[in-house]
Amino acid sequence: MQIGKRYKNTGRDSGMSRVELEILISEALCPLGFKKKRSTWYRQAVGVLQVFNLQKSMYGEQFYINICFVPDGIEVEGFPTPKEYKCPIRARIGVFFSENEKYVEGLFDLEKKQCDDVEHTNAIRSVLGQVVSIFDKFQKPADLKNAIELGAFKRAFLNRDVYRVLGLTAR
């Protein structure tokens, strides 16, 4: 992929565009069974719908990565392709990269250059590979339950249905 084409409507000559970012995400997720709808990728695992959402900031070329899960037994509007904000378990990508949270989130701010274009592309590919590992860890409701009990989702949004369906005590 050639990075550095002119941004649409911004007049910028370098860096990555949203389209190029979406291509990188699709290259990482689609071979693993994720299906793309707009700026969200979905995969049905054993008892859990997995959701990867690319959310654009209203203020510029900053993007947020939302990682979401819908365990079986929870009805969600729009299923099997619900909007990110309808998912009962959701977190920003930084939750899963606590030691490097600012760096990882900064990779998706396409206005700030942390490194050259090739390094940037490779860094995003590396993070996406780690995101794939996150999805691989949480393929069953029991996986989510154990992770929640161990505090892995302490900084995530969990709606009350998650506790009921997974048999957890509300925090």
Backbone as JSON, one array per atom type, in Angstrom:
{
  "sequence": "MQIGKRYKNTGRDSGMSRVELEILISEALCPLGFKKKRSTWYRQAVGVLQVFNLQKSMYGEQFYINICFVPDGIEVEGFPTPKEYKCPIRARIGVFFSENEKYVEGLFDLEKKQCDDVEHTNAIRSVLGQVVSIFDKFQKPADLKNAIELGAFKRAFLNRDVYRVLGLTAR",
  "N": [[0.84, -1.18, 0.0], [0.55, 2.18, -0.83], [1.45, 4.87, 1.02], [0.76, 8.26, 1.82], [-0.57, 9.66, -0.08], [-2.49, 12.43, -1.26], [-4.55, 13.84, 1.2], [-8.07, 13.66, 1.23], [-9.83, 16.57, 0.69], [-8.25, 18.01, 2.55], [-5.86, 19.0, 1.74], [-3.4, 18.13, 2.55], [-0.23, 16.62, 2.06], [1.1, 14.39, 3.01], [1.34, 11.44, 5.1], [-1.14, 9.18, 6.47], [-4.33, 8.29, 5.16], [-7.86, 8.14, 5.97], [-9.06, 6.14, 4.42], [-6.84, 4.55, 3.78], [-6.18, 3.7, 6.35], [-8.47, 2.19, 6.97], [-8.12, 0.16, 5.1], [-5.82, -1.11, 6.09], [-6.88, -2.1, 8.49], [-8.89, -3.82, 7.52], [-7.25, -5.65, 6.16], [-6.08, -6.92, 8.33], [-8.26, -7.99, 9.78], [-10.35, -9.13, 8.12], [-9.4, -11.57, 6.84], [-9.7, -13.27, 8.97], [-12.31, -13.78, 9.31], [-13.9, -11.61, 9.93], [-16.46, -9.33, 9.03], [-17.03, -6.41, 7.18], [-18.9, -3.48, 7.73], [-19.66, -0.38, 6.84], [-17.77, 1.57, 8.93], [-17.16, -0.42, 10.7], [-16.28, -3.64, 11.89], [-17.31, -7.02, 12.07], [-17.51, -10.14, 13.81], [-18.77, -13.32, 14.34], [-18.27, -15.29, 17.01], [-17.99, -18.25, 19.07], [-20.71, -18.04, 20.72], [-20.35, -15.33, 21.2], [-20.57, -12.14, 19.83], [-18.18, -10.31, 18.15], [-16.85, -7.06, 17.91], [-15.28, -4.54, 16.09], [-14.65, -1.22, 15.95], [-14.15, 1.72, 14.11], [-13.95, 4.94, 14.96], [-14.47, 8.24, 14.05], [-13.16, 11.36, 15.06], [-14.93, 14.39, 15.7], [-13.48, 16.63, 15.32], [-11.25, 16.57, 13.7], [-8.69, 14.66, 12.04], [-8.53, 12.53, 13.82], [-8.85, 9.31, 15.19], [-10.73, 6.87, 16.93], [-10.5, 3.7, 18.4], [-12.78, 1.26, 19.02], [-13.45, -1.54, 20.92], [-15.61, -4.17, 21.11], [-18.08, -6.38, 22.58], [-20.7, -8.77, 22.32], [-22.29, -10.86, 24.22], [-23.98, -14.03, 23.8], [-27.44, -14.19, 24.54], [-28.0, -11.65, 25.26], [-30.05, -9.22, 24.11], [-29.67, -7.04, 21.44], [-30.2, -4.04, 19.8], [-30.31, -3.93, 16.29], [-28.82, -6.19, 15.83], [-27.46, -8.65, 13.64], [-25.47, -6.76, 13.29], [-24.88, -4.52, 15.16], [-24.8, -1.05, 16.17], [-21.86, 0.43, 17.51], [-22.22, 1.75, 20.01], [-24.4, 0.46, 21.04], [-23.59, -1.95, 21.96], [-23.15, -4.22, 24.69], [-20.76, -4.64, 26.07], [-18.02, -2.67, 25.97], [-15.04, -0.99, 25.0], [-12.4, 1.39, 24.73], [-9.48, 1.11, 22.71], [-7.15, 1.58, 24.19], [-7.57, 0.54, 26.75], [-6.75, -2.08, 26.65], [-4.08, -1.86, 26.33], [-2.57, -0.86, 28.51], [0.02, -0.11, 29.47], [1.14, 1.14, 27.27], [-0.73, 2.94, 26.44], [-1.18, 5.71, 25.63], [0.6, 5.97, 23.48], [-0.37, 3.96, 21.69], [-3.02, 4.85, 21.23], [-2.33, 7.27, 20.09], [-1.31, 6.53, 17.62], [-3.48, 6.43, 15.98], [-4.19, 8.97, 15.54], [-4.22, 10.8, 12.95], [-3.28, 13.27, 12.31], [-1.1, 13.91, 13.83], [2.26, 13.31, 13.67], [4.07, 10.65, 14.66], [6.12, 9.15, 13.75], [7.91, 8.12, 10.75], [6.18, 7.44, 7.6], [6.32, 4.68, 6.82], [7.14, 3.42, 9.2], [4.96, 4.13, 10.76], [2.81, 2.8, 9.5], [3.68, 0.15, 9.9], [3.67, 0.06, 12.7], [0.95, 0.37, 13.25], [0.01, -1.97, 12.03], [1.2, -3.84, 13.73], [-0.1, -3.29, 16.19], [-2.71, -3.93, 15.41], [-2.4, -6.66, 15.01], [-2.06, -7.44, 17.66], [-4.57, -6.76, 18.6], [-6.1, -8.65, 17.29], [-5.26, -10.86, 18.74], [-6.47, -10.22, 21.17], [-9.18, -10.46, 20.5], [-9.13, -13.18, 19.94], [-8.78, -14.22, 22.49], [-11.23, -13.8, 23.7], [-13.61, -15.44, 22.91], [-15.74, -16.88, 23.82], [-18.59, -16.75, 26.02], [-17.78, -17.5, 28.63], [-15.06, -16.85, 28.61], [-15.17, -14.07, 28.57], [-16.48, -13.63, 31.02], [-14.57, -14.63, 32.9], [-12.45, -12.84, 32.4], [-13.61, -10.39, 33.1], [-14.06, -10.84, 35.82], [-11.42, -10.98, 36.65], [-10.64, -8.39, 36.33], [-9.91, -7.32, 33.87], [-11.59, -5.79, 32.35], [-12.0, -3.5, 33.74], [-11.93, -0.77, 33.16], [-13.77, -0.58, 31.18], [-16.98, -0.17, 29.53], [-19.73, -1.78, 30.86], [-22.86, -3.0, 30.52], [-25.81, -3.51, 32.59], [-27.04, -5.91, 31.87], [-24.99, -7.58, 31.16], [-23.89, -8.52, 33.53], [-26.04, -10.03, 34.53], [-26.48, -11.99, 32.46], [-23.98, -13.24, 32.26], [-23.72, -14.17, 34.8], [-22.54, -12.72, 36.89], [-21.57, -10.81, 39.81], [-22.74, -7.61, 40.35], [-20.61, -4.74, 40.1]],
  "CA": [[0.0, 0.0, 0.0], [1.31, 3.42, -0.89], [1.0, 5.87, 1.98], [1.24, 9.6, 1.51], [-1.37, 10.34, -1.1], [-3.13, 13.64, -0.75], [-5.78, 13.67, 1.97], [-9.25, 14.23, 0.6], [-10.34, 17.83, 1.22], [-7.43, 18.67, 3.56], [-4.7, 19.63, 1.12], [-2.15, 17.61, 3.11], [0.47, 15.77, 1.1], [1.77, 13.23, 3.58], [0.6, 10.74, 6.13], [-2.11, 8.17, 6.12], [-5.71, 8.75, 5.06], [-8.85, 7.24, 6.58], [-9.22, 4.98, 3.53], [-5.67, 3.69, 3.97], [-6.32, 3.1, 7.67], [-9.49, 1.15, 6.86], [-7.53, -0.95, 4.35], [-4.96, -1.83, 7.04], [-7.76, -2.82, 9.42], [-9.5, -4.93, 6.77], [-6.21, -6.66, 5.9], [-5.85, -7.67, 9.56], [-9.45, -8.63, 10.33], [-11.19, -9.88, 7.18], [-8.98, -12.97, 6.66], [-10.06, -14.03, 10.17], [-13.75, -13.97, 9.35], [-14.64, -10.38, 10.2], [-17.16, -8.71, 7.9], [-17.05, -4.96, 7.33], [-20.07, -2.68, 7.39], [-19.22, 1.0, 7.05], [-16.47, 1.62, 9.61], [-17.2, -1.41, 11.78], [-16.04, -5.02, 11.48], [-18.04, -7.93, 12.95], [-17.24, -11.58, 13.7], [-19.51, -14.14, 15.3], [-17.5, -16.39, 17.59], [-18.83, -19.23, 19.77], [-21.45, -17.41, 21.82], [-19.99, -13.91, 21.37], [-20.34, -11.3, 18.66], [-17.03, -9.43, 18.37], [-17.03, -5.84, 17.13], [-14.16, -3.6, 16.01], [-15.24, -0.01, 15.39], [-13.29, 2.88, 13.86], [-14.78, 6.12, 15.18], [-13.76, 9.48, 13.71], [-13.4, 12.54, 15.88], [-15.62, 15.49, 14.99], [-12.61, 17.79, 15.28], [-10.08, 16.42, 12.83], [-8.37, 13.32, 11.54], [-8.24, 11.63, 14.92], [-9.75, 8.17, 15.19], [-10.79, 6.07, 18.15], [-10.78, 2.29, 18.15], [-13.66, 0.69, 20.03], [-13.48, -3.0, 20.93], [-16.9, -4.48, 21.74], [-18.52, -7.77, 22.62], [-22.11, -9.01, 22.63], [-22.47, -12.28, 24.54], [-25.3, -14.61, 23.54], [-28.37, -14.0, 25.64], [-28.29, -10.22, 25.41], [-30.64, -8.67, 22.89], [-29.1, -5.75, 21.07], [-30.82, -3.45, 18.61], [-29.48, -3.96, 15.09], [-28.09, -7.45, 15.72], [-26.09, -9.01, 13.99], [-24.5, -5.68, 13.03], [-25.32, -3.38, 15.96], [-23.92, 0.11, 16.32], [-20.91, 0.25, 18.62], [-22.74, 2.25, 21.28], [-25.46, -0.44, 21.5], [-22.97, -3.16, 22.48], [-23.15, -4.21, 26.16], [-19.38, -4.59, 26.57], [-17.23, -1.9, 25.01], [-13.88, -0.29, 25.55], [-11.44, 1.96, 23.78], [-8.33, 0.23, 22.53], [-6.16, 1.82, 25.23], [-7.84, -0.32, 27.91], [-6.02, -3.33, 26.47], [-2.67, -1.52, 26.17], [-2.41, 0.1, 29.6], [1.39, 0.4, 29.57], [1.44, 1.96, 26.09], [-2.03, 3.47, 26.03], [-1.09, 6.98, 24.88], [1.27, 5.69, 22.2], [-1.27, 3.2, 20.82], [-4.09, 5.75, 20.81], [-1.72, 8.29, 19.23], [-1.12, 6.0, 16.26], [-4.71, 6.63, 15.21], [-4.35, 10.41, 15.33], [-3.53, 10.93, 11.67], [-2.74, 14.62, 12.18], [0.17, 13.99, 14.56], [3.23, 12.35, 13.16], [4.96, 10.1, 15.67], [7.22, 8.5, 13.05], [7.71, 8.23, 9.3], [5.0, 6.72, 7.08], [6.52, 3.23, 6.85], [7.1, 3.02, 10.61], [3.58, 4.32, 11.21], [2.05, 1.68, 8.96], [4.12, -1.07, 10.59], [3.21, 0.14, 14.09], [-0.49, 0.08, 13.25], [-0.13, -3.41, 11.76], [1.57, -4.55, 14.96], [-1.21, -3.12, 17.14], [-3.85, -4.71, 14.92], [-2.08, -8.06, 15.32], [-2.34, -7.63, 19.08], [-6.03, -6.71, 18.73], [-6.56, -9.98, 16.88], [-5.03, -11.73, 19.91], [-7.51, -9.89, 22.15], [-10.41, -11.12, 20.04], [-8.96, -14.64, 20.08], [-8.92, -14.54, 23.92], [-12.61, -13.63, 24.16], [-14.48, -16.03, 21.9], [-16.88, -17.52, 24.47], [-19.05, -15.99, 27.19], [-16.96, -17.84, 29.81], [-13.82, -16.08, 28.49], [-15.49, -12.7, 29.0], [-16.77, -13.67, 32.46], [-13.3, -14.74, 33.62], [-11.68, -11.6, 32.24], [-14.28, -9.36, 33.9], [-13.77, -11.17, 37.22], [-10.0, -10.69, 36.91], [-10.42, -6.94, 36.23], [-9.44, -6.91, 32.55], [-12.54, -4.83, 31.78], [-12.27, -2.53, 34.8], [-12.13, 0.55, 32.57], [-14.69, -0.72, 30.05], [-18.4, -0.04, 29.82], [-20.45, -3.04, 30.94], [-24.22, -2.7, 30.96], [-26.28, -4.41, 33.66], [-27.38, -7.22, 31.3], [-23.76, -8.39, 31.13], [-23.78, -9.2, 34.83], [-27.11, -11.02, 34.61], [-26.28, -13.08, 31.51], [-22.74, -13.97, 32.57], [-23.76, -14.67, 36.17], [-21.57, -11.96, 37.7], [-22.08, -9.9, 40.81], [-22.52, -6.23, 39.89], [-19.58, -4.04, 40.83]],
  "C": [[0.88, 1.24, 0.0], [0.67, 4.43, 0.05], [1.51, 7.22, 1.51], [0.5, 10.26, 0.38], [-2.03, 11.55, -0.46], [-4.41, 13.28, 0.0], [-6.93, 14.31, 1.22], [-9.68, 15.48, 1.37], [-9.45, 18.5, 2.27], [-6.23, 19.38, 2.96], [-3.38, 19.12, 1.65], [-1.54, 16.63, 2.12], [1.12, 14.54, 1.7], [0.9, 12.59, 4.64], [-0.43, 9.79, 5.56], [-3.5, 8.79, 6.05], [-6.62, 7.75, 5.77], [-9.01, 5.98, 5.73], [-8.06, 4.02, 3.71], [-5.71, 2.99, 5.33], [-7.34, 1.96, 7.63], [-8.96, -0.06, 6.08], [-6.63, -1.78, 5.28], [-5.8, -2.68, 8.0], [-8.38, -4.03, 8.72], [-8.49, -6.03, 6.49], [-5.95, -7.51, 7.13], [-7.05, -8.51, 9.97], [-10.21, -9.54, 9.36], [-10.71, -11.31, 6.93], [-9.35, -13.87, 7.84], [-11.56, -14.18, 10.34], [-14.56, -12.74, 9.73], [-15.26, -9.86, 8.91], [-17.29, -7.23, 8.19], [-18.4, -4.39, 6.91], [-19.75, -1.26, 7.82], [-17.86, 1.01, 7.74], [-16.43, 0.69, 10.82], [-17.03, -2.81, 11.18], [-16.66, -5.94, 12.53], [-17.58, -9.36, 12.71], [-18.06, -12.3, 14.76], [-18.63, -15.28, 15.74], [-18.49, -17.33, 18.29], [-19.5, -18.55, 20.96], [-21.16, -15.95, 22.05], [-19.86, -13.25, 20.01], [-19.21, -10.35, 19.01], [-17.13, -8.26, 17.4], [-15.78, -4.97, 17.24], [-14.7, -2.37, 15.29], [-14.19, 1.09, 15.28], [-14.18, 4.12, 13.94], [-13.95, 7.37, 14.91], [-14.15, 10.6, 14.66], [-14.12, 13.59, 15.04], [-14.66, 16.64, 14.71], [-11.39, 17.65, 14.39], [-9.91, 14.98, 12.4], [-7.88, 12.4, 12.66], [-9.3, 10.53, 14.89], [-9.63, 7.45, 16.52], [-11.13, 4.65, 17.75], [-11.6, 1.78, 19.33], [-13.7, -0.82, 19.84], [-14.72, -3.39, 21.72], [-17.22, -5.96, 21.64], [-20.0, -7.81, 22.95], [-22.24, -10.51, 22.92], [-23.87, -12.76, 24.17], [-26.16, -14.42, 24.78], [-28.71, -12.55, 25.91], [-28.83, -9.72, 24.08], [-30.11, -7.26, 22.66], [-29.77, -5.27, 19.79], [-29.83, -3.49, 17.45], [-28.69, -5.25, 14.9], [-28.41, -8.13, 14.38], [-25.04, -7.94, 13.68], [-24.92, -4.43, 13.82], [-24.32, -2.23, 15.9], [-23.04, -0.13, 17.54], [-21.52, 0.64, 19.95], [-23.9, 1.42, 21.83], [-24.88, -1.72, 22.13], [-22.87, -3.11, 24.01], [-21.78, -4.23, 26.81], [-18.58, -3.81, 25.54], [-16.14, -1.12, 25.73], [-13.09, 0.33, 24.42], [-10.2, 1.07, 23.78], [-7.3, 0.38, 23.65], [-6.34, 0.97, 26.47], [-7.0, -1.59, 27.85], [-4.51, -3.11, 26.32], [-2.25, -0.55, 27.27], [-1.0, 0.68, 29.71], [1.77, 1.32, 28.42], [0.2, 2.67, 25.57], [-1.93, 4.73, 25.18], [-0.44, 6.78, 23.52], [0.32, 5.01, 21.22], [-2.4, 4.11, 20.32], [-3.56, 6.82, 19.86], [-1.48, 7.82, 17.8], [-2.32, 6.28, 15.37], [-5.1, 8.1, 15.11], [-3.54, 10.72, 14.07], [-3.0, 12.33, 11.42], [-1.39, 14.77, 12.87], [1.09, 12.91, 14.07], [4.16, 11.92, 14.29], [6.21, 9.49, 15.04], [6.98, 8.63, 11.55], [6.6, 7.29, 8.85], [5.14, 5.2, 7.17], [6.47, 2.72, 8.28], [5.69, 3.1, 11.16], [2.71, 3.15, 10.77], [2.4, 0.38, 9.69], [3.65, -1.09, 12.04], [1.72, -0.16, 14.18], [-0.73, -1.39, 12.97], [0.18, -4.23, 13.01], [0.46, -4.47, 15.99], [-2.42, -3.94, 16.7], [-3.63, -6.21, 15.14], [-2.36, -8.38, 16.78], [-3.85, -7.58, 19.36], [-6.63, -8.05, 18.33], [-6.38, -10.96, 18.04], [-6.07, -11.48, 21.0], [-8.81, -10.59, 21.76], [-10.3, -12.64, 20.2], [-9.12, -15.08, 21.54], [-10.38, -14.57, 24.37], [-13.6, -14.13, 23.11], [-15.72, -16.69, 22.48], [-17.32, -16.66, 25.65], [-18.21, -16.27, 28.44], [-15.63, -17.08, 29.8], [-14.04, -14.65, 28.98], [-15.73, -12.66, 30.51], [-15.47, -13.73, 33.26], [-12.5, -13.45, 33.56], [-12.29, -10.47, 33.07], [-13.99, -9.59, 35.38], [-12.33, -10.83, 37.6], [-9.66, -9.2, 36.75], [-9.95, -6.45, 34.88], [-10.35, -5.87, 31.89], [-12.91, -3.75, 32.8], [-12.58, -1.14, 34.24], [-13.04, 0.51, 31.34], [-16.11, -0.42, 30.5], [-19.01, -1.43, 29.8], [-21.87, -2.71, 31.37], [-24.72, -3.78, 31.9], [-26.65, -5.8, 33.13], [-26.17, -8.15, 31.26], [-23.64, -9.18, 32.42], [-24.81, -10.32, 34.96], [-26.8, -12.23, 33.73], [-25.04, -13.9, 31.82], [-22.69, -14.51, 34.0], [-22.73, -14.01, 37.07], [-22.28, -11.14, 38.76], [-21.76, -8.49, 40.34], [-21.45, -5.57, 40.74], [-20.12, -2.82, 41.5]]
}
